[in-house]
Amino acid sequence: MSTTPQSPAPTGMYTPGDSSAWSQRYADAVMNTFGAPQRVLVRGEGARVWDDEGRQYTDLLAGIAVNCLGHAHPAVVDAVTGQLSTLGHVSNLFTTPAQVELAETLIALVYPGLSAAESRVFLANSGTEANETAFKIARRHGGADRPRVLALENSFHGRTMGALALTHKAAYREPFEPLPGGGEFVPADADTLRAAMGEDVAALIVEPIQGEAGVRPLPEGLLATAREITREAGALLIVDEVQTGMGRCGAWMAHHLLAPGIIPDVVTLAKGLGGGVPIGAVVATGQAAHLLGPGQHGTTFGGNPVCAAAALAVIRTLRDEHLPERAAALGRRWSEQLAALPGVSEVRGSGLLLGVALEEAVGHAAEVRDELMDRGFIVNAPRPDTLRLAPPLILSDADADAFSQVLGEVLTSRTTREARA
């Protein structure tokens, strides 16, 4: 069969059973930055997606913690449709009610109980852009006297040049060096952090749970220590909640759960904030909220009223349906269930951001991921020994139970095969 398309099919018009070579067309048209796609997905509803052959999957990755309400949620669909039919884009030479209301709402979510008067929001398009903005805030805070910005080992803050300078994995950074200067990596250890901190440090950026590292929460007490030592040194504390925020970990922000009472200077958000619509945000308080002035930062699409309306719909739905609390309850139950499976050495994380660590006898996590996909479940493998689960927060108990059963079967089968080999 020829793989040369006569004319592209209209978006959304793909019918299960079509046999067009979408993967080959992808390879011929799209830059090879992600490798070959695992499947061609054409439709989604709730926690389900369907591929181009009509096969159904339970989506336990949610676009990597993005689709917090699942696929095609009516609240998001209605918000986007209604806003786009009214006013789609205006640039940041103007504002819109949706932009203003979202900023006000985010301040209240990130800094509950704190006076909103000293807090401000910058709306961006993604997590890496939010972290770029935070990096620029750190630079404005530090100036020439504070050139150092600390990040933790095993961190991931994005792939654009500034965020990449704060991302630990050498394979991501080295092809693009020299990167913006001043970034340093420190082990997630209180004593080492204290030793690294000084009056020449502009900021420390941390993830409450390191997702790309295999869903690893920071050691107990480290966030509180980070707040203490940054305050003493006059440095900013930046908390990257891009993956962990918006109810995913069982609270609106993971740092609310893991270090109650601390007040970061800057918090970055994205992923679940838009429920599938691209949006990021930087929420800052105190001096950090006022460091960027007119002309010092900008974005064409950030704060777009369509994306802002989607984010407001997501927040309302999370609140009205008590989904952060739901994530906490299901996460506790699911973690216990998964940890009891043969071949599982540990379950890490919080709420519905879980890392399932596999015993060596099981083999590579990517192979387990592929077998699970063949059985109708989408997960990913951020590390060779870890599966990551970041499903929609609407996931049912029955879907969680079904996955646990299939994972147990897959791991048992693999362990038996490895033992015979």
Secondary structure, DSSP 8 states (H G I E B T S, - for coil): ---S-SS---TT---TT----HHHHHHHHS-SSS-S-S--EEEEEBTEEEETT--EEEESSHHHHT-TT-BS-HHHHHHHHHHHTT-----TTS--HHHHHHHHHHHHHHSTTS-GGGEEEEEESSHHHHHHHHHHHHHHHHGGG--EEEEETT----SSHHHHTT---HHHHGGG-S--TTEEEE-S-HHHHHHH--TTEEEEEE-SEETTTTSEE--TTHHHHHHHHHHHHT-EEEEE-TTTTTTTTSSSSHHHHHSTT---SEEEE-GGGGTTS--EEEEEEGGGGGS--TTSS--SSTT-HHHHHHHHHHHHHHHHTTHHHHHHHHHHHHHHHHHTSTTEEEEEEETTEEEEEE-GGG--HHHHHHHHHHTTEE-EEEETTEEEE---TT--HHHHHHHHHHHHHHHHHHHHHHHH-
